[in-house]
Amino acid sequence: MNESKERVNYPPARGPEARSKRAAPLSRMTDWAQNWIGAVLRPGDTALDLTAGNGHDTAFLYRMVGATGRVIAFDIQQEALQRTGERLHGQEFSCVTALSEGPPHSGTGVYLVADCHSRLERYVTGPVMALMANLGYCPGGNRSLTTRSDTSCTALRKALERLLPGGRASVVVYPGHAGGAEEAAAVRELLCALSADEWQVMELTAANRRAAPHLLLAARKGG
Ligand SMILES: C[S@@+](CC[C@H](N)C(=O)[O-])C[C@H]1O[C@@H](n2cnc3c(N)ncnc32)[C@H](O)[C@@H]1O
């Protein structure tokens, strides 16, 4: 595997920042997603970001799991991984960049994987406490490179299988762009099919804005 690794100081940005985050008005689905996920993550946990994009969620997950934890983040766009890496470096996080297919990772830190999230079993073998997927296209990036129903659902199915009891998943879907409504419906169907004995599934929508992003949430019972 072609891997470069750089270690820098890790700032424990949990207390005051987490408090101000909780106090902030929750007008965006991405904020709701982070609040939902952040409530269960602890230092040392493993978390997945299925769509690294500009790195906001990857950086958030790493703040939650800390230097003893692990975040594995996927994106098919090299530019997105680069932006995510810059965000991590800028905030003095550890960063490991896996730029080619390789064996599953077991160390700590952030792994930026340049591959389709539907192939996540190549990189994720153990259980995970949380997973985030912010679907659609990357703001500020190539808008034609959106996530797709088939690969998104494959990735989510595989990621949900790895979720520990007590673990949580968040998926932000965007019905407003081409293919987005179909993808949103497919993801919703996938999550709604999860057994109510084992899963709690919820949905958050802006009730008066049909094409606005909405948030699908799943929690594995137990833990
Ligand atoms: C809405 S953005 C993600 C935003 C990101 N979570 C953040 O915090 O900035 C969606 C990203 O999904 C990526 N993507 C699209 N198809 C993908 C796939 N099959 N596997 C992994 N990433 C994919 C796009 O390249 C894009 O960067």
Ligand as a Chemical Component Dictionary entry (heavy atoms), coordinates in Angstrom:
data_LIG
# 
_chem_comp.id                   LIG 
_chem_comp.type                 NON-POLYMER 
_chem_comp.pdbx_formal_charge   0 
_chem_comp.three_letter_code    LIG 
# 
loop_
_chem_comp_atom.comp_id 
_chem_comp_atom.atom_id 
_chem_comp_atom.alt_atom_id 
_chem_comp_atom.type_symbol 
_chem_comp_atom.charge 
_chem_comp_atom.model_Cartn_x 
_chem_comp_atom.model_Cartn_y 
_chem_comp_atom.model_Cartn_z 
_chem_comp_atom.pdbx_ordinal 
LIG C1  C1  C 0  -21.656 16.558 0.200  1  
LIG S1  S1  S 1  -19.986 16.109 -0.071 2  
LIG C2  C2  C 0  -19.445 15.604 1.533  3  
LIG C3  C3  C 0  -19.233 16.736 2.506  4  
LIG C4  C4  C 0  -18.372 16.353 3.684  5  
LIG N1  N1  N 0  -18.992 15.359 4.538  6  
LIG C5  C5  C 0  -17.917 17.526 4.520  7  
LIG O1  O1  O 0  -18.048 17.494 5.760  8  
LIG O2  O2  O -1 -17.388 18.476 3.949  9  
LIG C6  C6  C 0  -20.150 14.552 -0.914 10 
LIG C7  C7  C 0  -18.818 13.922 -1.297 11 
LIG O3  O3  O 0  -19.065 12.568 -1.674 12 
LIG C8  C8  C 0  -18.067 12.203 -2.596 13 
LIG N2  N2  N 0  -18.447 10.972 -3.299 14 
LIG C9  C9  C 0  -19.252 10.851 -4.383 15 
LIG N3  N3  N 0  -19.361 9.552  -4.728 16 
LIG C10 C10 C 0  -18.597 8.855  -3.845 17 
LIG C11 C11 C 0  -18.310 7.468  -3.690 18 
LIG N4  N4  N 0  -18.841 6.566  -4.515 19 
LIG N5  N5  N 0  -17.473 7.084  -2.693 20 
LIG C12 C12 C 0  -16.941 8.020  -1.855 21 
LIG N6  N6  N 0  -17.181 9.345  -1.951 22 
LIG C13 C13 C 0  -18.014 9.757  -2.936 23 
LIG C14 C14 C 0  -17.975 13.425 -3.504 24 
LIG O4  O4  O 0  -16.759 13.419 -4.200 25 
LIG C15 C15 C 0  -18.114 14.561 -2.486 26 
LIG O5  O5  O 0  -16.860 15.039 -2.108 27 
# 
loop_
_chem_comp_bond.comp_id 
_chem_comp_bond.atom_id_1 
_chem_comp_bond.atom_id_2 
_chem_comp_bond.value_order 
_chem_comp_bond.pdbx_ordinal 
LIG C1  S1  SING 1  
LIG S1  C2  SING 2  
LIG S1  C6  SING 3  
LIG C2  C3  SING 4  
LIG C3  C4  SING 5  
LIG C4  N1  SING 6  
LIG C4  C5  SING 7  
LIG C5  O1  DOUB 8  
LIG C5  O2  SING 9  
LIG C6  C7  SING 10 
LIG C7  O3  SING 11 
LIG C7  C15 SING 12 
LIG O3  C8  SING 13 
LIG C8  N2  SING 14 
LIG C8  C14 SING 15 
LIG N2  C9  SING 16 
LIG N2  C13 SING 17 
LIG C9  N3  DOUB 18 
LIG N3  C10 SING 19 
LIG C10 C11 SING 20 
LIG C10 C13 DOUB 21 
LIG C11 N4  SING 22 
LIG C11 N5  DOUB 23 
LIG N5  C12 SING 24 
LIG C12 N6  DOUB 25 
LIG N6  C13 SING 26 
LIG C14 O4  SING 27 
LIG C14 C15 SING 28 
LIG C15 O5  SING 29 
# 
